[in-house]
Amino acid sequence: MHDHIFYDQVVGFMQGVITAAPDIVKYLVASNKLLIYKEKELVFTLKGLHQYLLSRGCDVDYKTFRRLLYASDLNTRLAPYGYIISQAHTHHQHASTSLSKVDTNWYTLAPVVACP
């Protein structure tokens, strides 16, 4: 798979979360507990995001997926929508207690909050 197609799939999914696209919301509501959707925000693991992409025909193995994701400009591409992906805070009910492990970390897709 070409990298730009992979990035388009990831960005398309994130745009679907942001706009509450019915097909994506339906998937998230029915999904496993690795993707948690609430009011145009998403808390997720990398494994959960990868599983979604696999269900949509992505043919990238997990290790390559992780490498491509970390090398991407995903937050730059989400900025025009006013959203950013960041590591979930440890107080979040679904956050991992071990924040040093990429595969067990939880991430959030949420609106950027401006500092006063």
DRENPA-3360 file (N, C-alpha, C; in nm, 2 decimals, always signed):
BEGIN
1 = MHDHIFYD = +0.08/-0.12/+0.00/+0.00/+0.00/+0.00/+0.09/+0.12/+0.00 ~ +0.05/+0.22/-0.08/+0.13/+0.34/-0.08/+0.10/+0.42/+0.04 ~ +0.20/+0.49/+0.09/+0.19/+0.57/+0.22/+0.07/+0.67/+0.21 ~ +0.06/+0.74/+0.10/-0.04/+0.84/+0.09/-0.18/+0.78/+0.10 ~ -0.20/+0.66/+0.05/-0.33/+0.60/+0.06/-0.36/+0.56/+0.21 ~ -0.26/+0.51/+0.28/-0.27/+0.48/+0.42/-0.31/+0.61/+0.50 ~ -0.23/+0.72/+0.47/-0.26/+0.84/+0.54/-0.40/+0.89/+0.51 ~ -0.45/+0.88/+0.39/-0.58/+0.92/+0.35/-0.69/+0.84/+0.43;
9 = QVVGFMQG = -0.66/+0.71/+0.45/-0.75/+0.63/+0.52/-0.76/+0.67/+0.67 ~ -0.65/+0.70/+0.73/-0.64/+0.74/+0.87/-0.71/+0.88/+0.88 ~ -0.67/+0.97/+0.80/-0.73/+1.11/+0.81/-0.88/+1.10/+0.78 ~ -0.92/+1.02/+0.68/-1.07/+1.00/+0.65/-1.14/+0.95/+0.77 ~ -1.08/+0.85/+0.84/-1.15/+0.80/+0.96/-1.16/+0.91/+1.07 ~ -1.05/+0.98/+1.09/-1.06/+1.09/+1.19/-1.16/+1.20/+1.15 ~ -1.17/+1.23/+1.02/-1.27/+1.33/+0.98/-1.41/+1.28/+1.00 ~ -1.42/+1.14/+0.98/-1.55/+1.08/+1.01/-1.59/+1.09/+1.16;
17 = VITAAPDI = -1.49/+1.08/+1.25/-1.52/+1.09/+1.39/-1.56/+1.24/+1.42 ~ -1.48/+1.33/+1.36/-1.51/+1.47/+1.39/-1.64/+1.52/+1.34 ~ -1.69/+1.47/+1.22/-1.81/+1.51/+1.16/-1.93/+1.41/+1.20 ~ -1.90/+1.31/+1.28/-2.00/+1.21/+1.32/-2.06/+1.14/+1.20 ~ -1.98/+1.10/+1.11/-2.03/+1.03/+0.99/-2.10/+0.90/+1.04 ~ -2.22/+0.88/+0.99/-2.31/+0.77/+1.04/-2.24/+0.63/+1.03 ~ -2.17/+0.60/+0.92/-2.11/+0.47/+0.91/-1.99/+0.45/+1.01 ~ -1.92/+0.56/+1.04/-1.81/+0.55/+1.14/-1.87/+0.54/+1.28;
25 = VKYLVASN = -1.97/+0.62/+1.31/-2.03/+0.62/+1.44/-2.09/+0.48/+1.47 ~ -2.15/+0.42/+1.37/-2.21/+0.29/+1.38/-2.10/+0.19/+1.41 ~ -1.99/+0.19/+1.34/-1.88/+0.10/+1.37/-1.83/+0.12/+1.51 ~ -1.81/+0.25/+1.55/-1.75/+0.28/+1.68/-1.84/+0.23/+1.80 ~ -1.97/+0.25/+1.78/-2.07/+0.21/+1.88/-2.07/+0.06/+1.90 ~ -2.05/-0.01/+1.79/-2.05/-0.16/+1.79/-1.91/-0.22/+1.81 ~ -1.81/-0.14/+1.81/-1.67/-0.19/+1.81/-1.63/-0.24/+1.95 ~ -1.51/-0.30/+1.95/-1.45/-0.35/+2.07/-1.42/-0.23/+2.16;
33 = KLLIYKEK = -1.36/-0.25/+2.27/-1.34/-0.14/+2.37/-1.20/-0.07/+2.34 ~ -1.15/-0.09/+2.22/-1.02/-0.02/+2.19/-1.04/+0.11/+2.12 ~ -1.17/+0.14/+2.09/-1.21/+0.26/+2.02/-1.33/+0.31/+2.10 ~ -1.32/+0.42/+2.17/-1.43/+0.47/+2.25/-1.47/+0.61/+2.20 ~ -1.60/+0.61/+2.15/-1.65/+0.74/+2.09/-1.75/+0.80/+2.18 ~ -1.73/+0.94/+2.19/-1.83/+1.01/+2.27/-1.83/+1.16/+2.22 ~ -1.94/+1.20/+2.16/-1.96/+1.33/+2.12/-1.85/+1.39/+2.03 ~ -1.82/+1.33/+1.92/-1.72/+1.38/+1.82/-1.58/+1.38/+1.88;
41 = ELVFTLKG = -1.56/+1.30/+1.98/-1.43/+1.27/+2.03/-1.40/+1.12/+2.04 ~ -1.27/+1.09/+2.04/-1.24/+0.95/+2.03/-1.12/+0.92/+2.13 ~ -1.14/+0.81/+2.21/-1.03/+0.76/+2.29/-1.00/+0.63/+2.23 ~ -0.87/+0.60/+2.20/-0.84/+0.48/+2.13/-0.70/+0.43/+2.16 ~ -0.67/+0.31/+2.12/-0.54/+0.25/+2.12/-0.50/+0.24/+1.98 ~ -0.37/+0.22/+1.96/-0.32/+0.20/+1.82/-0.37/+0.07/+1.76 ~ -0.38/-0.03/+1.85/-0.44/-0.16/+1.80/-0.58/-0.14/+1.76 ~ -0.66/-0.06/+1.83/-0.80/-0.04/+1.79/-0.81/+0.03/+1.66;
49 = LHQYLLSR = -0.72/+0.13/+1.64/-0.72/+0.21/+1.51/-0.68/+0.12/+1.40 ~ -0.58/+0.03/+1.42/-0.53/-0.06/+1.32/-0.65/-0.16/+1.28 ~ -0.72/-0.21/+1.38/-0.83/-0.30/+1.36/-0.93/-0.24/+1.27 ~ -0.96/-0.11/+1.30/-1.06/-0.04/+1.21/-1.01/-0.04/+1.07 ~ -0.89/+0.00/+1.05/-0.83/+0.01/+0.91/-0.83/-0.12/+0.84 ~ -0.80/-0.23/+0.92/-0.81/-0.36/+0.86/-0.95/-0.40/+0.81 ~ -1.05/-0.36/+0.89/-1.19/-0.38/+0.85/-1.23/-0.31/+0.73 ~ -1.15/-0.21/+0.69/-1.18/-0.12/+0.57/-1.09/-0.15/+0.46;
57 = GCDVDYKT = -1.01/-0.27/+0.47/-0.93/-0.31/+0.35/-0.79/-0.27/+0.36 ~ -0.74/-0.21/+0.47/-0.60/-0.17/+0.48/-0.52/-0.30/+0.49 ~ -0.41/-0.30/+0.41/-0.33/-0.42/+0.41/-0.19/-0.40/+0.47 ~ -0.18/-0.31/+0.57/-0.06/-0.28/+0.63/-0.05/-0.36/+0.77 ~ +0.06/-0.43/+0.79/+0.07/-0.50/+0.91/+0.09/-0.40/+1.03 ~ +0.07/-0.45/+1.15/+0.07/-0.36/+1.27/+0.20/-0.28/+1.28 ~ +0.31/-0.35/+1.27/+0.44/-0.29/+1.29/+0.46/-0.18/+1.18 ~ +0.42/-0.20/+1.06/+0.43/-0.10/+0.95/+0.34/+0.02/+0.98;
65 = FRRLLYAS = +0.21/-0.02/+1.02/+0.11/+0.08/+1.06/+0.17/+0.18/+1.16 ~ +0.23/+0.12/+1.27/+0.28/+0.20/+1.38/+0.39/+0.30/+1.32 ~ +0.48/+0.24/+1.24/+0.59/+0.32/+1.19/+0.54/+0.44/+1.10 ~ +0.44/+0.40/+1.01/+0.39/+0.51/+0.92/+0.31/+0.61/+1.00 ~ +0.24/+0.57/+1.10/+0.16/+0.67/+1.18/+0.25/+0.76/+1.26 ~ +0.36/+0.71/+1.32/+0.45/+0.80/+1.39/+0.53/+0.89/+1.30 ~ +0.55/+0.85/+1.17/+0.63/+0.93/+1.08/+0.53/+1.03/+1.00 ~ +0.41/+1.02/+1.03/+0.31/+1.11/+0.96/+0.30/+1.25/+1.01;
73 = DLNTRLAP = +0.23/+1.33/+0.94/+0.19/+1.46/+0.98/+0.05/+1.47/+1.02 ~ +0.00/+1.37/+1.08/-0.15/+1.36/+1.11/-0.20/+1.48/+1.19 ~ -0.14/+1.52/+1.29/-0.19/+1.64/+1.36/-0.19/+1.76/+1.28 ~ -0.10/+1.78/+1.19/-0.10/+1.89/+1.10/-0.22/+1.88/+1.00 ~ -0.25/+1.76/+0.96/-0.36/+1.74/+0.87/-0.50/+1.76/+0.94 ~ -0.50/+1.74/+1.07/-0.62/+1.75/+1.15/-0.64/+1.90/+1.20 ~ -0.53/+1.98/+1.20/-0.54/+2.11/+1.26/-0.65/+2.20/+1.19 ~ -0.67/+2.19/+1.06/-0.77/+2.28/+1.00/-0.91/+2.25/+1.05;
81 = YGYIISQA = -0.93/+2.13/+1.11/-1.06/+2.09/+1.17/-1.07/+2.13/+1.32 ~ -0.96/+2.18/+1.37/-0.95/+2.22/+1.51/-0.94/+2.11/+1.61 ~ -0.88/+2.00/+1.56/-0.86/+1.88/+1.64/-0.71/+1.84/+1.65 ~ -0.68/+1.76/+1.75/-0.54/+1.71/+1.77/-0.55/+1.57/+1.83 ~ -0.45/+1.49/+1.80/-0.44/+1.36/+1.87/-0.33/+1.38/+1.98 ~ -0.36/+1.34/+2.10/-0.26/+1.34/+2.20/-0.27/+1.22/+2.29 ~ -0.17/+1.20/+2.37/-0.18/+1.08/+2.46/-0.28/+1.11/+2.57 ~ -0.37/+1.01/+2.60/-0.47/+1.03/+2.70/-0.41/+1.06/+2.84;
89 = HTHHQHAS = -0.47/+1.14/+2.92/-0.43/+1.16/+3.06/-0.45/+1.04/+3.14 ~ -0.36/+1.02/+3.24/-0.37/+0.89/+3.32/-0.50/+0.89/+3.40 ~ -0.56/+1.00/+3.43/-0.68/+1.00/+3.50/-0.80/+0.95/+3.42 ~ -0.79/+0.94/+3.29/-0.90/+0.89/+3.21/-0.93/+0.75/+3.25 ~ -1.05/+0.72/+3.25/-1.09/+0.58/+3.30/-1.04/+0.47/+3.22 ~ -1.01/+0.50/+3.09/-0.96/+0.39/+3.00/-0.81/+0.40/+2.98 ~ -0.74/+0.50/+3.04/-0.60/+0.51/+3.01/-0.52/+0.40/+3.08 ~ -0.41/+0.37/+3.01/-0.32/+0.27/+3.06/-0.24/+0.32/+3.18;
97 = TSLSKVDT = -0.21/+0.24/+3.27/-0.13/+0.28/+3.39/+0.02/+0.28/+3.35 ~ +0.05/+0.22/+3.24/+0.19/+0.23/+3.19/+0.20/+0.31/+3.07 ~ +0.24/+0.43/+3.08/+0.24/+0.53/+2.97/+0.37/+0.51/+2.89 ~ +0.46/+0.42/+2.93/+0.58/+0.41/+2.85/+0.57/+0.31/+2.74 ~ +0.46/+0.24/+2.73/+0.45/+0.14/+2.62/+0.35/+0.19/+2.52 ~ +0.40/+0.21/+2.39/+0.32/+0.26/+2.28/+0.20/+0.17/+2.26 ~ +0.21/+0.04/+2.26/+0.10/-0.05/+2.23/-0.01/-0.05/+2.34 ~ +0.02/-0.01/+2.46/-0.08/-0.01/+2.56/-0.13/+0.13/+2.60;
105 = NWYTLAPV = -0.07/+0.23/+2.54/-0.12/+0.37/+2.56/-0.25/+0.39/+2.50 ~ -0.32/+0.49/+2.56/-0.45/+0.54/+2.50/-0.43/+0.68/+2.45 ~ -0.49/+0.71/+2.34/-0.48/+0.84/+2.28/-0.62/+0.90/+2.26 ~ -0.62/+1.03/+2.25/-0.75/+1.10/+2.23/-0.74/+1.18/+2.10 ~ -0.85/+1.19/+2.03/-0.88/+1.28/+1.92/-0.98/+1.37/+1.98 ~ -0.94/+1.50/+2.00/-1.03/+1.59/+2.06/-1.00/+1.73/+2.01 ~ -1.10/+1.82/+2.03/-1.08/+1.96/+1.98/-0.96/+2.02/+2.06 ~ -0.89/+2.11/+1.99/-0.78/+2.18/+2.05/-0.84/+2.28/+2.15;
113 = VACP = -0.79/+2.29/+2.26/-0.84/+2.39/+2.36/-0.74/+2.50/+2.37 ~ -0.79/+2.62/+2.34/-0.71/+2.74/+2.35/-0.68/+2.78/+2.49 ~ -0.56/+2.82/+2.52/-0.53/+2.87/+2.66/-0.58/+3.01/+2.67 ~ -0.64/+3.05/+2.78/-0.69/+3.19/+2.80/-0.58/+3.29/+2.81;
% end
